[in-house]
């Protein structure tokens, strides 16, 4: 299938015979300068010392303890022989000197976020990592600060407050730096926020623009150049008219996931999260622009196109997942696409110049929808599975989706996308009275459980052109870590019960595995050390939404805790304990 | 009160003289949420806690804990305290006492507007700006009936959590009515009754009807909570609620809590 005409942005020069669509200034020098590895978000490393023949010899090279016990979701960065690690709250940034034995701490930076911010994190106090650009490390704190830190000295260059924890906002995402603009989005769809993506000047930290996910066009930065592919997405102020009254003001749609960038088209791509309140009966309408993919200009934030994945989302299918930018030959024609395995259970292949959905193919068992109408672009929701103040059973996928934030990787060598994902279904019961701050209310009780087959997760190798799985490895727990794949045809990921695994990228055969101290829910990376050797690094430290039962010490008796995820994870505490630790592996 | 103590706390309080002082009643309470409780002891749940401790011959200790999401799990059920005063009597994550009052969601309006709203089906609501608390990730229950009527566009959400640095964050919704930011608030009765009494602008409080919509109730019976399995303390508190019924009732009325139905009504002998 590598001969099928797949081209991967950024590395086509390394693959003679394939058409070129290289992202400028992003040759793979063996570093890891942003969480998704490159602007195309492929998480593919051209390093090939570790291969399918020798991966079985991988050995632990060194470790580093963060001393923290909440969920560790970040990707370490490797720049100029220094490794940078962002911890969960209190969001300490560590710089480790890779030129010295055992990689001692070079410096640490403490942003001192407000402790109260922990109370507005819906799903553990995680952080998904940093971005390096032009001598600075950029990342965000849980209490809504974007910070720039001098990569050499650890001195703060600037710090900008972007949101208010009193309004339910927090920030957990890894920023992206494009064209001198730092892109940051907020979290908090569970707390009545209004979502946004903001662009900051990378040099000064000044806010250049903010694009809201709801409200009038001027707030969403929709103007004359906005050309969505589908007619139902055109029209004035849809971010107002698809809501009742002022509900858009607390309508959710945070941007807490991934951002990609195509320098040739000068477009950044990202998705917005679920609408609020969660109870769909309380917010009639399509609730634009929640659960939507936006293409915007990085320098101005101007929207160029949008596609709403799930109008009036009633399953918490946030649209924040990664968009992998690929040039594929589809039905004989070269297409510039973005490929995204979505929460709603489909792998979308979308023309990234126009926003046209080329295909949407389920990669997990789906019964809440029946595919996407490619004429209108609208997903076909199943009426019997619509939620509200009522009990609905047997809905698949569950709110964490076919796949949550855990990012996939793509190998231009195999042409496959390696999707770490869930296999969860759920039921929702409407009427348990609860009580908060002296106020009775009725919340939906959500209970999740394993989907068909009984395994709660899997890693699937997916052919985006054929629209089918090539192989799949089942996992007992949701596969809540990212994947990374190399030119040595080795694919790495970690499991929630603490196994770090190397698989043959061609067939999924297990080549090697290592039991780490705590479950893995982070993003493994591959880099070239100062000694010229290839290293694989991963943070362990279970937690996050899925691992809250361990990191938060939740009671397994209350299956509705962690928004219903605990019910599916009651046995996790028997398989792993908490604690943040970096593990780095290499060949002897 | 010592005679009650002997009869109720047989195991903990024999011999009788050791009872007072040895026993500690640990109550988790919000430090900033009147009319229920605050750190200065000004709420009716503060007063109720004092009354219970006195009745049981126990020393009252507070564990201050803001009542956000997972309050019960992180406080009472985590063993940080032994009782919480004020939970819905149907709650199944804790052991509840007998209910000691039943209240309702109410319409809160400025008296000078003379709106006299009582029904969620009132057509005049279509012309009203309606303030309602946003609770965790949902609007408070009556929003459901209004959204079904197509009145979602009339709703203005007020965060129940508000700015915690300010006094009694839920009271912002009452102030919004007094200031005329909204025409009417639909709000849980105890907030409305208490803050209406304090307001410089005369406010009117009337129960919403119907009392339930699509299976979602707007009236709730309220009880005290202990950890599951702590039958001893539950029974002790039940004893207090029976013995002190008249005092509890007077306390609720003093704080302006709108009371409905027979719940918490005292037996004639008391």
Contacts between the chains, C-beta under 8 A, distances in Angstrom:
chain1	res1	chain2	res2	distance
A	116	B	164	7.4
A	119	B	68	5.8
A	166	B	161	7.8
A	166	B	162	7.3
A	166	B	163	4.8
A	166	B	164	7.1
A	166	B	165	7.9
A	167	B	159	7.6
A	168	B	159	7.3
A	168	B	161	7.7
A	190	B	136	7.6
A	190	B	137	4.7
A	191	B	136	7.8
A	191	B	137	6.8
A	192	B	134	4.8
A	192	B	137	7.1
A	192	B	157	6.4
A	192	B	159	6.3
A	243	B	152	7.7
A	244	B	147	7.2
A	244	B	150	7.4
A	244	B	151	7.8
A	244	B	152	2.9
A	244	B	153	4.1
A	244	B	155	7.5
A	245	B	152	5.8
A	245	B	153	2.9
A	245	B	154	5.9
A	245	B	155	6.0
A	245	B	156	7.9
A	246	B	153	7.5
A	246	B	155	7.2
A	246	B	156	5.9
A	246	B	157	7.8
A	247	B	152	5.8
A	247	B	153	7.7
A	247	B	155	6.8
A	247	B	157	7.6
A	249	B	157	7.5
A	250	B	134	6.3
A	250	B	157	5.0
A	276	B	137	6.1
A	277	B	134	7.2
A	277	B	137	5.1
A	277	B	138	4.6
A	277	B	139	6.0
A	278	B	137	4.6
A	278	B	138	6.7
A	279	B	137	7.7
A	279	B	138	5.1
A	279	B	139	7.9
A	279	B	144	7.9
A	281	B	144	6.1
A	281	B	147	6.2
A	281	B	148	7.4
A	282	B	138	6.6
A	282	B	139	5.3
A	282	B	143	5.6
A	282	B	144	6.5
A	282	B	147	5.2
A	282	B	152	7.2
A	283	B	147	7.5
A	283	B	152	6.7
A	284	B	147	6.3
A	284	B	150	7.7
A	284	B	152	5.8
A	389	B	144	5.7
A	389	B	214	5.7
A	389	B	215	7.0
A	389	B	216	5.7
A	390	B	214	7.9
A	430	B	215	7.1
A	430	B	216	7.6
A	431	B	215	5.7
A	431	B	216	6.6
A	432	B	90	7.9
A	432	B	92	7.4
A	433	B	88	4.2
A	433	B	90	5.4
A	433	B	91	6.7
A	433	B	217	7.2
A	433	B	220	6.1
A	434	B	88	7.4
A	434	B	91	7.5
A	434	B	136	7.9
A	435	B	67	7.6
A	435	B	72	8.0
A	435	B	86	7.4
A	435	B	87	5.2
A	435	B	88	5.5
A	435	B	91	7.0
A	436	B	67	5.8
A	436	B	68	6.7
A	436	B	69	6.4
A	436	B	71	7.0
A	436	B	135	5.6
A	436	B	136	5.6
A	436	B	160	6.4
A	437	B	30	6.6
A	437	B	33	5.7
A	437	B	66	7.5
A	437	B	67	4.4
A	437	B	68	7.1
A	437	B	135	7.9
A	437	B	160	5.1
A	437	B	161	6.7
A	437	B	169	7.6
A	437	B	170	6.2
A	438	B	30	7.2
A	438	B	33	5.5
A	438	B	36	4.6
A	438	B	67	6.5
A	438	B	86	6.5
A	438	B	170	7.0
A	438	B	188	7.2
A	438	B	190	6.7
A	438	B	191	7.2
A	439	B	133	6.1
A	439	B	135	5.6
A	439	B	140	6.5
A	439	B	160	5.7
A	439	B	170	6.9
A	439	B	188	4.9
A	439	B	191	7.7
A	440	B	88	5.2
A	440	B	141	7.5
A	440	B	188	6.6
A	440	B	220	4.3
A	440	B	222	8.0
A	441	B	135	4.3
A	441	B	136	7.1
A	441	B	138	6.1
A	441	B	140	5.6
A	441	B	141	5.7
A	442	B	138	7.7
A	442	B	141	5.3
A	442	B	216	5.0
A	442	B	217	7.7
A	443	B	136	6.5
A	443	B	137	7.5
A	443	B	138	5.9
A	554	B	73	7.2
A	555	B	73	6.5
A	555	B	77	6.7
A	558	B	73	6.6
A	558	B	93	6.2
A	561	B	70	7.3
A	561	B	73	6.7
